[in-house]
């Protein structure tokens, strides 16, 4: 098998090593900026500014989740906490209310939480929360373990976070195409340069060849996952796992090259001319 390692980066002149080191520094900085941009950009996908799995899912697959206050009623225990069928109907009608067609700023879920002018015998969501949920979910409630800390329910401020369905569309195929076009062409190109230069080091074959293969495999998985996740969010693991593998291999390859260029000549020199 052909070995490229007859030429060693560590034997190159000072100027070339300096140039190559700056090249690596710029690649590292560019890669880091890309990650930062991505985290910032993707993290804004939902209302919560923190970067989360939901953000990833929303970006590459789309999210369509019913309001937690509605889905919790699929749990028979929770449905049983409501006192009557009438309360259940009121609850469901309240949370399924859609904004009026043709615009209008009135939010029917907000307006329906604690409406005035309701007939005496008609249940009101705010009262249901107080009477049926409060014993476990009110702040400082005695029942329900620590659920009152994890999911406190009482006023509108506490309920509003759980009262809305979450529907987020993934990035459009057109945008993903443009993004893929730039990234699929540029990232493998600089990866090939970095992993190719790694071949010109004195590190064991398993390190040089292993990082080369694993790095590009990770990258391929990352790229494939971005498209496959449209079919099923499980493929997001390819994006996350592949991206992390690629980033890890790239970082290690750069470290290995820096050591080769700046530490190994020194060690070789020390071996060749022992101090008199
Ligand atoms: C007897 C205690 C009790 C009562 C009453 C109760 N809950 Fe809960 N609730 C729990 C417990 C325990 C959990 C956590 C375990 C679970 O999900 O079943 C929970 C979980 C939840 C969750 C979070 C579900 C999730 O998937 O994270 C919501 C939302 C919720 N309750 C809403 C309500 C509403 C609305 C009412 C009143 C109609 C209510 N609960 C009444 C005990 C209670």
Boltz pocket constraint, residues with backbone or C-beta under 6 A from the ligand:
constraints:
  - pocket:
      binder: B
      contacts: [[A, 68], [A, 69], [A, 72], [A, 75], [A, 78], [A, 81], [A, 82], [A, 128], [A, 129], [A, 132], [A, 133], [A, 134], [A, 135], [A, 136], [A, 137], [A, 143], [A, 144], [A, 145], [A, 147], [A, 151], [A, 153], [A, 162]]
      max_distance: 6.0
